[in-house]
Amino acid sequence: MSTLTKVLIVLLTVFSLFLSGIVVTYVASADNQRKAADELRGQKQRATELKLKADRDLDAGIQAAKVEKDKLDTQIIALSAQITKLQADLDAAKRENAQLVQQGASLASAAQASSAGEKEQRTLFQAEHQKVQSLEADRINREKELAETSQTLLEKVTIIAQLDDKVRQLTQENQELGTRLNQYLVQYGKIAAQPPTTVPAGSSLARPVPPIAAVSPARETKSIALNGQVTRVDFPNRLAEISIGAAGGVRQDMRFHVIRGDQFVADIVILEVWPDTAVGKLDLVKTGMQPQVGDKVATNL
């Protein structure tokens, strides 16, 4: 064989081996490419599915966003109206605040004037309070003097009542002696003697000494309806003071009935009368009863 043929055979062998390697490499690469293509195809399909899902989610999101936008638009409109109202309220509040500030300034001025007046009134009040205290002390002293005077007066009235009893007793004895004298004079045919008088016979005020029945304190008072109450009782001396006097129509020798509830307690025969009070002697005191301060007195039962 020639050298060229040998070279060609060697080259053909090398080329065959090279071609076989290429074929093997190509086959292996084709399998890999097929697998890659299949994998890419699957990824594409999954991507497509994801895209469709994303499109559906996007549409749903757009719808939800539109609904939310509509809601927010409604809320924005409501809030805008509320803001407008609040702004109007704020303006009104500012105007009212300005008026209140002005009124506060006026009230502060009035308060200062009132404070000055209050100080003056407090000064006047303190002065008047001192006067009242002075008058109260004077009133207490006068009440003490009045109580002492009333006590002295009651004592004097007691003495007068005792003297009055003695005068009445002597008058009764005198009347009895006069009656006996008249009986003796009539018996012997002489002129009856006139009863003794309290003043000389020639006086225009001369009047006979009345008999006991005439000076009895049972003066008619049924036609006069006077009412009062017992204000003081001196039971040991059988004297009582009542709450009405000459200004109410009380006169000496009037008889008042002392009443407690529906019960008769005693009678009071007036001895001395003052403008607002009167003092009398207790008479016909009911057994087991005793006049007390606060009991009612009346001329008529």
Buried (B, 14 or more C-beta within 10 A) or exposed (E): EEEEEEEEEEEEEEEEEEEEEEEEEEEEEEEEEEEEEEEEEEEEEEEEEEEEEEEEEEEEEEEEEEEEEEEEEEEEEEEEEEEEEEEEEEEEEEEEEEEEEEEEEEEEEEEEEEEEEEEEEEEEEEEEEEEEEEEEEEEEEEEEEEEEEBEEBBEEBBEBBEEBEEBEEEBBEBBEEBEEBBEEEEEEEEEEEEBEEEEEEEEEEEEEBEBEEEBBBEBEBEEEEBBBBBBBBBEEBBBBBBBBBBEBEBBBBBBBBBBBEEEEBBBBBBBBBEEEBBBBBBBEBBEEBBBEEEBBBBBEE
